[in-house]
């Protein structure tokens, strides 16, 4: 890269960094908790905010009936298109604005964007409202330099990552509203993520028959049957541990039951129990075969138990992200620029999490995850109390992304 261009981009980011931090604070101050999943007000506010940059944000409203059936209240996804000269690639930058509820134990108000000792605190500040700011100001810095650019950029600000992304990037892609050549998705550490696990989530409803607690033989105990299912699930964990991924950063498949509810009262035989299961799949696994196996495990656990029926409903089937041809170009540029800005070589590896990037990958679009974050995800308290981001990490990530965009889109030396 021309050293002058690098210096110009970095100087622009330094000169506008207070504005970037204020932008992020405004994003934090509008709650986007899931549930209830009422996310359109945040999207509408972001669309208004980017008008100050001279940008027009397309507001793509997901039909209310579809959103309601999905279990949320409102979704408006945004696309900001920045077309340049012809003969260049289109790069999309995707971050999600929806977040888990803050929960208890906060030292700082979760929706204030408080700055303390060099950190900014707030729900979703690290995952991933920070990258609304990273990406917007990286694009502004690229354009602010004033040199000729080729191809184009798209900012995808979406609102369904916590539920699986199907009504976020998945919906934009399904509606054929976008088809970029490359994607950089929101990150959560210094690492570049090139692959991630898949995820299968099932809702298991065990139907029995209620009965009086003094005469339990008059009922069919759904909780006893559910216990058989739980025992079968957890008995299978050692076998999962023996399966290893070849992707650095990813170990073995996992499985757990994270939610159980059932029964009507202390003195009543439980007639119904509902459980929700999460099965993480390494990239080498076949999602169809995994789901078939899990369903068989559940059904076999209660096969022949009198008066018991089991209903299994798929909540989510998220495929793994695997590297596609072209993603190595993103990795090489990000690593080179991180070396310049951070002063060290950052790793490119997999993660056991799952993210919206796989929705682009499923359509043949090379995608990696990189954005603002600490060295490791746990340092940020992501999805826990006192979620935080070091402001200098925001500054560094913005510079790395902006310089990477320059590598792909600069027209001439």
C-alpha positions in Angstrom: 0.0 0.0 0.0 1.1 3.5 -0.7 2.3 4.8 2.7 0.7 8.1 2.0 -2.7 6.5 1.6 -2.3 4.5 4.8 -1.3 7.7 6.7 -4.2 9.6 5.2 -6.8 6.9 6.2 -5.4 6.6 9.7 -5.3 10.3 10.3 -8.9 10.6 9.2 -10.0 8.0 11.7 -8.0 9.6 14.5 -9.5 13.0 13.7 -13.1 11.6 13.7 -12.7 9.1 16.5 -14.7 11.1 19.1 -17.5 11.2 16.6 -17.2 7.4 16.1 -17.5 6.8 19.8 -20.5 9.1 20.1 -22.1 7.2 17.2 -21.6 3.9 19.1 -23.0 5.4 22.3 -26.2 6.3 20.4 -26.5 2.8 19.1 -26.2 1.4 22.7 -28.9 3.7 24.1 -31.6 2.1 22.0 -32.5 -1.3 23.4 -32.8 -4.3 21.0 -33.3 -7.1 23.5 -34.4 -10.6 22.3 -37.0 -11.1 23.6 -39.1 -9.1 22.8 -37.4 -8.6 19.5 -38.8 -5.1 18.7 -35.9 -4.0 16.5 -37.3 -1.7 13.9 -37.0 1.4 16.1 -33.2 0.9 16.2 -32.9 0.4 12.5 -35.0 3.5 11.8 -32.7 5.5 14.1 -29.6 4.2 12.4 -31.1 5.1 9.0 -31.6 8.6 10.3 -28.1 8.8 11.8 -26.3 7.9 8.5 -28.1 10.6 6.7 -25.6 12.9 8.4 -22.9 11.2 6.4 -24.7 11.9 3.2 -25.8 8.2 2.9 -29.2 6.7 2.1 -30.1 3.6 4.1 -32.6 1.3 2.4 -35.1 0.0 5.0 -36.2 -3.5 4.2 -39.1 -4.4 6.5 -39.7 -8.1 7.0 -43.5 -8.7 6.8 -45.0 -8.5 10.3 -46.8 -11.9 10.0 -43.5 -13.6 9.2 -41.8 -11.9 12.1 -44.6 -12.7 14.5 -44.6 -16.4 13.5 -40.8 -16.4 14.1 -41.3 -15.2 17.7 -40.3 -11.6 17.4 -42.1 -8.2 17.1 -40.4 -6.3 14.3 -37.4 -6.5 12.0 -36.2 -3.8 9.6 -32.9 -4.7 7.9 -30.7 -1.9 6.4 -28.6 -1.8 3.3 -26.4 1.2 2.6 -24.9 1.0 -0.9 -21.8 2.9 -1.9 -21.2 2.3 -5.6 -17.8 3.5 -7.1 -16.3 3.1 -10.6 -16.8 -0.1 -12.5 -14.4 -3.1 -12.7 -14.1 -3.8 -9.0 -15.6 -6.1 -6.5 -18.5 -5.4 -4.2 -17.7 -5.9 -0.5 -20.4 -6.2 2.1 -19.8 -5.4 5.8 -22.4 -7.1 8.0 -23.1 -6.4 11.7 -26.2 -7.3 13.7 -28.0 -5.0 16.1 -30.2 -7.5 18.0 -28.9 -8.6 21.5 -29.7 -10.8 24.4 -31.4 -9.2 27.4 -28.9 -7.6 29.8 -29.8 -9.7 32.9 -28.6 -8.9 36.4 -25.4 -7.9 38.0 -24.4 -4.7 36.0 -22.1 -2.2 37.5 -22.9 0.3 34.7 -26.3 1.0 33.2 -26.6 -1.4 30.2 -28.1 1.2 27.9 -26.0 4.3 28.7 -22.8 3.7 26.8 -20.7 4.8 29.9 -17.0 5.4 29.3 -14.8 4.5 32.2 -11.0 4.0 32.2 -10.7 3.7 28.5 -13.6 1.2 28.1 -17.1 1.8 26.8 -19.8 -0.3 28.6 -23.3 -1.4 27.4 -25.3 -4.3 26.1 -24.2 -5.3 22.6 -21.2 -3.0 22.7 -18.9 -5.9 21.8 -21.4 -8.2 19.9 -22.0 -6.4 17.7 -23.1 -2.8 17.7 -19.5 -1.8 17.9 -19.1 -3.0 14.3 -21.8 -0.7 13.1 -19.4 2.0 14.1 -16.2 0.1 12.9 -17.7 -0.5 9.4 -19.4 2.9 9.0 -16.3 4.9 9.9 -14.0 2.6 7.9 -16.0 3.4 4.9 -16.1 7.1 5.7 -12.3 7.1 6.1 -11.8 5.3 2.8 -14.1 7.8 1.0 -12.7 10.7 3.1 -9.2 10.2 1.6 -10.6 11.4 -1.7 -8.8 9.0 -4.1 -10.5 7.1 -6.9 -12.3 3.9 -6.0 -13.6 0.9 -8.0 -16.3 -1.6 -7.3 -18.6 -0.9 -4.4 -19.4 -1.3 -0.7 -22.5 -2.3 1.1 -23.3 -2.0 4.8 -25.7 -4.7 5.9 -27.1 -3.8 9.3 -29.4 -6.7 10.3 -31.5 -7.7 13.3 -31.8 -11.5 13.6 -28.5 -13.0 14.6 -29.7 -14.1 18.0 -32.5 -16.1 16.5 -30.4 -17.5 13.7 -30.2 -14.9 11.0 -32.8 -16.3 8.6 -34.8 -13.0 8.8 -31.6 -10.9 8.8 -29.0 -11.6 6.1 -30.8 -14.7 5.2 -33.9 -12.7 4.2 -31.9 -10.1 2.3 -30.3 -12.8 0.3 -33.5 -14.8 -0.2 -35.2 -11.7 -1.5 -32.2 -11.1 -3.9 -31.6 -7.7 -2.5 -27.9 -8.2 -2.5 -25.2 -10.5 -3.9 -21.7 -9.2 -2.9 -18.4 -10.7 -4.0 -16.9 -10.7 -0.5 -18.2 -10.3 3.0 -16.6 -9.2 6.3 -18.9 -10.0 9.2 -18.8 -8.7 12.7 -15.9 -10.0 14.8 -15.4 -10.4 18.5 -11.7 -10.8 19.1 -8.4 -10.0 17.4 -8.7 -13.2 15.5 -10.0 -13.5 11.9 -12.6 -16.2 11.9 -12.6 -18.3 8.7 -14.8 -21.2 9.8 -17.4 -21.8 12.5 -19.6 -24.6 13.9 -23.1 -25.4 12.7 -25.9 -25.5 15.2 -29.0 -27.7 15.5 -31.7 -26.6 18.0 -34.7 -28.8 18.7 -37.8 -28.3 20.9 -38.8 -31.7 22.5 -42.4 -31.9 23.9 -43.1 -35.0 26.0 -46.8 -35.7 26.2 -48.1 -37.8 29.1 -51.3 -37.7 31.1 -51.9 -35.6 34.3 -53.1 -37.4 37.4 -53.7 -36.7 41.1 -50.5 -36.8 43.2 -52.2 -39.1 45.7 -53.0 -41.6 42.9 -50.0 -41.3 40.5 -51.0 -44.5 38.8 -53.9 -42.6 37.2 -51.5 -40.5 35.2 -48.6 -41.0 32.8 -45.6 -39.1 34.1 -44.1 -36.9 31.3 -41.3 -35.9 33.6 -40.2 -39.4 34.2 -40.1 -39.9 30.4 -38.2 -36.7 29.9 -35.6 -37.9 32.4 -35.0 -40.9 30.2 -34.4 -38.6 27.3 -32.0 -36.5 29.3 -30.1 -39.5 30.4 -29.8 -40.7 26.8 -28.6 -37.3 25.7 -25.9 -36.9 28.4 -24.8 -40.5 28.0 -23.9 -39.6 24.4 -21.5 -36.8 25.3 -18.3 -38.9 25.7 -18.7 -40.2 22.2 -19.0 -36.6 20.9 -15.7 -35.7 22.7 -14.0 -38.4 20.7 -14.9 -36.6 17.4 -12.3 -34.0 16.6 -12.3 -31.2 14.0 -9.2 -30.5 11.8 -10.0 -26.8 11.9 -7.8 -24.8 14.3 -9.9 -23.2 17.0 -12.6 -25.8 16.8 -12.5 -28.9 19.0 -15.5 -31.3 19.2 -19.2 -31.3 18.8 -21.3 -30.5 21.9 -24.8 -31.1 23.0 -26.9 -29.8 25.9 -30.4 -29.2 27.1 -30.6 -25.5 28.0 -34.3 -25.2 28.8 -36.9 -27.3 30.6 -40.5 -26.4 31.7 -43.3 -28.7 32.6 -46.0 -29.8 35.1 -48.9 -27.9 36.5 -48.6 -28.1 40.3 -46.7 -29.8 43.1 -49.4 -32.4 43.7 -50.1 -33.3 40.1 -48.5 -35.9 37.9 -46.8 -33.9 35.1 -48.7 -34.3 31.9 -46.4 -32.3 29.7 -42.7 -31.4 29.6 -41.0 -29.2 27.1 -37.2 -29.1 26.6 -34.9 -27.3 24.2 -31.8 -28.9 23.0 -28.7 -27.3 21.4 -26.3 -29.5 19.3 -23.2 -27.8 17.9 -21.8 -29.4 14.8 -18.1 -29.2 13.7 -17.6 -28.2 10.0 -16.8 -31.8 9.0 -20.3 -33.1 10.2 -23.3 -33.6 7.9 -26.2 -31.6 9.4 -28.8 -34.0 7.9 -27.2 -37.0 9.5 -26.7 -35.3 12.8 -30.4 -34.3 13.0 -31.5 -37.8 12.0 -29.3 -39.3 14.8 -30.4 -36.9 17.5 -34.1 -37.5 16.7 -33.5 -41.2 16.8 -31.7 -40.9 20.2 -34.7 -39.0 21.6 -37.4 -41.3 20.2 -35.6 -44.5 21.2 -35.2 -43.3 24.8 -39.0 -43.5 25.4 -39.9 -46.1 22.8 -42.5 -48.4 24.4 -43.1 -46.3 27.5 -46.9 -46.6 28.1 -48.9 -43.4 27.6 -46.0 -41.3 26.4 -45.7 -39.5 23.0 -42.9 -37.3 21.9 -43.1 -34.4 19.5 -39.8 -33.0 18.1 -39.8 -29.6 16.3 -36.7 -28.1 14.7 -36.1 -24.5 15.9 -32.8 -23.9 14.0 -30.5 -25.6 11.6 -27.5 -23.4 11.1 -24.9 -24.8 8.7 -21.2 -24.4 9.5 -19.1 -21.7 7.8 -16.3 -23.2 5.7 -13.6 -21.3 3.8 -14.4 -20.6 0.2 -12.1 -19.7 -2.6 -11.4 -16.0 -2.3 -11.6 -15.8 1.5 -7.8 -16.2 1.6 -7.6 -12.8 -0.1 -9.5 -11.2 2.8 -7.4 -13.0 5.3 -4.1 -11.9 3.7 -5.2 -8.3 3.6 -6.6 -8.2 7.1 -3.4 -9.9 8.5 -1.1 -7.5 6.6 -3.0 -4.4 7.8 -3.3 -5.7 11.4 0.4 -6.2 11.4 0.8 -2.5 10.5 -1.8 -1.2 13.0 -1.6 -3.6 15.9 2.1 -4.6 15.5 1.6 -8.3 15.5 0.4 -11.1 13.3 -3.2 -12.0 14.1 -4.4 -15.6 13.8 -7.0 -16.8 11.2 -8.9 -19.7 12.7 -12.3 -21.3 13.4 -14.6 -20.7 16.3 -17.1 -23.0 18.1 -19.7 -20.3 17.9 -22.0 -19.8 14.9 -22.8 -16.5 13.1 -24.6 -14.9 10.2 -21.5 -15.2 8.0 -22.5 -18.8 7.1 -25.7 -17.5 5.3 -23.4 -15.7 2.8 -21.2 -18.8 2.6 -24.2 -21.0 1.8 -24.7 -18.9 -1.3 -21.1 -19.2 -2.4 -19.9 -15.8 -1.2 -16.5 -15.8 0.6 -16.9 -14.5 4.1 -14.7 -14.0 7.2 -15.4 -12.4 10.5 -13.3 -9.5 11.7 -14.1 -6.4 13.7 -13.6 -4.6 17.0 -12.9 -6.8 20.0 -10.4 -7.8 22.7 -7.8 -10.5 22.2 -10.3 -13.2 23.4 -14.1 -13.1 23.5 -14.5 -13.7 27.3 -12.6 -10.5 28.0 -15.5 -8.5 26.6 -18.1 -10.0 28.9 -20.2 -10.5 25.8 -23.8 -11.4 26.6 -23.0 -11.1 30.3 -23.1 -8.2 32.8 -20.8 -5.2 32.1 -20.2 -6.0 28.5 -17.4 -3.8 27.4 -15.0 -2.7 24.7 -11.6 -1.1 24.9 -11.9 2.1 22.8 -8.4 1.7 21.4 -9.5 -1.7 20.1 -12.3 0.0 18.3 -9.9 2.5 16.8 -7.5 -0.2 15.7 -10.2 -2.4 14.1 -11.6 0.6 12.2 -8.1 1.3 10.7 -7.5 -2.3 9.8 -10.9 -2.6 8.1 -10.5 0.7 6.2 -7.0 -0.3 4.9 -8.3 -3.7 3.8 -11.1 -2.0 1.9 -8.5 0.2 0.3 -6.5 -2.9 -0.8 -9.6 -4.2 -2.6 -11.1 -1.0 -4.0 -8.4 1.5 -4.6 -8.3 2.4 -8.3 -4.6 2.7 -9.0 -1.5 2.9 -6.8 
